[in-house]
Amino acid sequence: MNLLSVGATFGILVLIFQRGIGAAALGVDRSGYLMFFVPVLLLALLFSLSTDYEVFALSRVKEEYARHGDNRLAVLRGMTRTAPLISGAALLMVVVFVALGITGIMPTQQIGLGLAIGVALDATLVRGILVPAAMKLMGKWNWWMPSKPRW
């Protein structure tokens, strides 16, 4: 799931900085390229940020599943209880990253807007819609754990 939000972020950054789509509206310069280190840095930062609140959300879902054993109810209650906190934290991060993105320095613009776009996509579409939907569809397979090898 992390690759979905990171891949979409890279695509949007290419549209903005290489193609110039929406660059004027965002107040950034169309450079025609992404700085060479921006994709690698964004991959590391977005992966670590999304993993942080993913673990938080899934631990709540796991607690609910351990409580009553119903996968659908566990996903519903776990995601409902963590959604306001995740959304609030994501909103704060997006505001800070947009502030970085509107600076006049090209690498900082690319990193700031990339982080803002990535966190917004990950917190809304991926963690808010795709993860709960996938967990509901997988049912008991969410909780499958391979047995220890017998040596």
TORNU-977067 format. One record per residue (C-alpha): residue number from 1; x, y, z. Coordinates in Angstrom, 2 decimals. Each point is the difference from the previous one (the first is absolute). Layout:
# residues N
NUM_X_Y_Z;
...
***
This chain:
# residues 151
1_0.00_0.00_0.00;
2_2.90_2.36_0.66;
3_1.12_-0.39_-3.60;
4_-3.38_1.21_-1.24;
5_0.24_3.34_1.77;
6_3.71_0.43_-0.77;
7_-0.52_-0.85_-3.67;
8_-2.93_2.40_-0.29;
9_2.07_2.69_1.71;
10_2.82_-0.44_-2.51;
11_-2.49_0.23_-2.86;
12_-1.52_3.21_1.33;
13_3.44_1.53_0.54;
14_0.94_-0.81_-3.59;
15_-3.21_1.70_-1.19;
16_0.76_3.11_2.06;
17_3.74_0.44_-0.38;
18_0.72_-1.65_-3.36;
19_-3.18_0.67_-1.95;
20_-0.92_3.24_1.78;
21_-3.62_-1.01_0.64;
22_-1.23_2.04_2.96;
23_3.44_1.46_0.73;
24_-1.17_3.59_-0.39;
25_-3.04_-0.61_2.22;
26_2.24_-1.48_2.71;
27_2.53_2.79_-0.33;
28_2.90_-2.27_-0.90;
29_2.39_0.15_-2.92;
30_-0.14_-2.52_-2.82;
31_3.52_-1.33_-0.03;
32_-0.42_-2.71_-2.62;
33_1.44_-2.63_2.33;
34_-0.03_-1.33_3.55;
35_3.18_0.43_1.99;
36_1.97_-3.27_-0.03;
37_-0.32_-0.66_3.74;
38_-3.67_0.94_0.43;
39_-1.56_-3.38_-0.99;
40_2.32_-1.97_2.30;
41_-0.51_2.38_2.91;
42_-3.77_0.06_-0.49;
43_-0.14_-3.79_-0.15;
44_1.77_-0.29_3.34;
45_-1.95_2.78_1.72;
46_-3.45_-0.96_-1.29;
47_0.54_-3.66_0.80;
48_1.04_0.80_3.57;
49_-2.83_2.51_0.59;
50_-2.70_-2.28_-1.36;
51_1.33_-3.02_1.89;
52_-0.27_1.93_3.25;
53_-3.73_0.59_-0.14;
54_-0.64_-3.29_-1.79;
55_1.38_-1.88_2.99;
56_-2.13_2.14_2.30;
57_-3.20_-0.73_-1.97;
58_0.66_-3.70_-0.44;
59_0.81_-0.48_3.67;
60_-3.47_1.34_0.84;
61_-1.56_-2.34_-2.56;
62_1.95_-2.93_1.45;
63_-1.15_0.89_3.53;
64_-3.61_0.03_-1.18;
65_0.42_-3.31_-1.78;
66_1.55_-1.57_3.10;
67_-2.92_1.31_2.05;
68_-2.84_-1.64_-1.96;
69_1.43_-1.85_-3.05;
70_-2.20_1.72_-2.61;
71_2.17_1.34_-2.84;
72_-2.60_2.40_-1.45;
73_-0.77_1.54_3.37;
74_3.69_0.17_0.92;
75_0.85_1.92_-3.17;
76_-2.97_2.31_0.46;
77_0.67_0.81_3.65;
78_3.79_0.14_-0.30;
79_-0.02_2.35_-2.97;
80_-2.80_2.13_1.48;
81_1.93_0.52_3.23;
82_3.27_0.89_-1.72;
83_-1.33_2.03_-2.94;
84_-0.32_3.36_1.83;
85_3.52_-0.22_1.39;
86_1.52_-1.08_-3.32;
87_-1.91_2.68_-1.91;
88_1.02_2.70_2.45;
89_3.65_-1.00_-0.07;
90_-0.05_-0.19_-3.80;
91_-1.60_3.44_-0.24;
92_2.69_1.51_2.20;
93_2.75_-1.64_-2.04;
94_-1.56_1.13_-3.29;
95_-0.17_3.62_1.21;
96_3.66_-0.04_1.05;
97_1.12_-1.71_-3.21;
98_-1.97_2.42_-2.20;
99_1.79_2.84_1.80;
100_3.28_-1.62_-1.04;
101_-1.36_-0.46_-3.50;
102_-0.69_3.67_-0.61;
103_3.54_1.13_0.73;
104_2.08_1.36_-2.83;
105_2.60_-2.77_0.10;
106_-0.61_-2.73_-2.60;
107_1.11_-3.09_1.99;
108_-1.97_1.16_3.03;
109_-3.07_0.60_-2.17;
110_0.20_-3.49_-1.46;
111_0.54_-1.68_3.37;
112_-2.66_2.06_1.78;
113_-2.69_-0.47_-2.64;
114_0.94_-3.66_-0.39;
115_-0.39_-0.62_3.71;
116_-3.27_1.95_0.14;
117_-1.48_-1.88_-2.96;
118_1.26_-3.36_1.24;
119_-1.32_0.40_3.54;
120_-3.36_1.30_-1.25;
121_-0.42_-2.92_-2.41;
122_1.15_-2.56_2.52;
123_-2.16_1.23_2.88;
124_-3.17_0.44_-2.07;
125_-0.12_-2.45_-2.88;
126_2.33_-2.76_1.07;
127_-0.48_-0.22_3.79;
128_-3.56_1.31_-0.01;
129_-1.44_-2.02_-2.88;
130_2.31_-2.64_-1.49;
131_1.40_-1.57_3.17;
132_-3.40_-0.48_1.73;
133_-1.52_-1.31_-3.25;
134_2.85_-2.46_-0.51;
135_-0.21_-1.13_3.63;
136_-3.73_-0.58_-0.31;
137_0.46_-1.98_-3.21;
138_2.82_-2.14_1.42;
139_-2.01_-0.98_3.07;
140_1.78_-2.68_2.04;
141_3.07_0.23_-2.23;
142_0.85_3.26_1.76;
143_0.89_-2.00_3.06;
144_1.77_-2.96_-1.60;
145_3.40_-0.65_1.47;
146_2.29_-2.76_-1.24;
147_0.94_-2.61_2.53;
148_3.52_-0.20_1.34;
149_2.24_-2.40_-1.88;
150_0.67_-3.27_1.78;
151_3.75_-0.46_0.03;
***
